């Protein structure tokens, strides 16, 4: 066996209880925000018509809403889109066989009353049944991913690490969704894709940490589980920080200069990578410790060969 030098080890696990309380408060706050505010589902999930309108000068959103209301668009949602001259108008699904092109023409006729130089930048239409299907399939995709990850980690490592890994992923997803509920940001397919990417990123980090813990359980001459986990986390810290920082730099660039179309995607990934790094260090390992993982759980059992005792006899 190899005796590792434990000097300079960071005592991550000494703060695990504080971290668990902190995470529990954040999760509870996220759930409360989901119930109070709900998610601002985008057109992909709700169905309806989305029209981007460009004005020749800064748009007066109050006047835009008044004109839309007077012209039969009482359910319209109006918000700035990227700049003060770009406005995004979303309409709930309308009954009948009205085509998106006809709705767009009617809406633009109303916008000409606000600014006769207003122009339609783009128009999108999603049927209500399609939006509902996408919502169900998106939720099923996340649930399936978590179940598959639970099975994989349980087979690869140990069931306590599997539960810790899934707890960390659920932690990351809940906090990211809670952020969107708190800020009222659009939750569409690009955001859902970002959350699935966060699951993959966080899992990769958790697997690296779990693999190092298993390795150190087998070769470090220490019986203290917490100390072995601290050694493992310290050894993987440089790799974790380098990966996270380089990823965050790219995401910050996307967030600032990527444009309004991928703003939600960049926001979800930016926040998800941050909390994913935190959960890989504290949540996954702390849950495994709370479930009683020990050195004996990860050391392979030596099987004696049949007849070995007779071979030793002179």
HUPEPE-V443153 format. One record per run of one state. SS is the DSSP state (A for helix, B for strand, O for the rest). FROM is the first residue (numbers start at 0). TO is the last residue. If there is no record, write none. Layout:
BEGIN
<<SS	FROM	TO> <SS	FROM	TO>>
END
This chain:
BEGIN
<<O	0	10> <A	11	35> <O	36	38> <B	39	40> <O	41	41> <A	42	45> <O	46	46> <B	47	53> <O	54	59> <A	60	69> <O	70	75> <B	76	79> <O	80	84> <B	85	90> <O	91	98> <A	99	110> <O	111	117> <B	118	125> <O	126	126> <A	127	155> <O	156	157> <A	158	182> <O	183	184> <B	185	186> <O	187	187> <A	188	218> <O	219	223> <A	224	256> <O	257	258> <A	259	280> <O	281	281> <A	282	289> <O	290	293> <A	294	297> <O	298	306> <A	307	310> <O	311	313>>
END
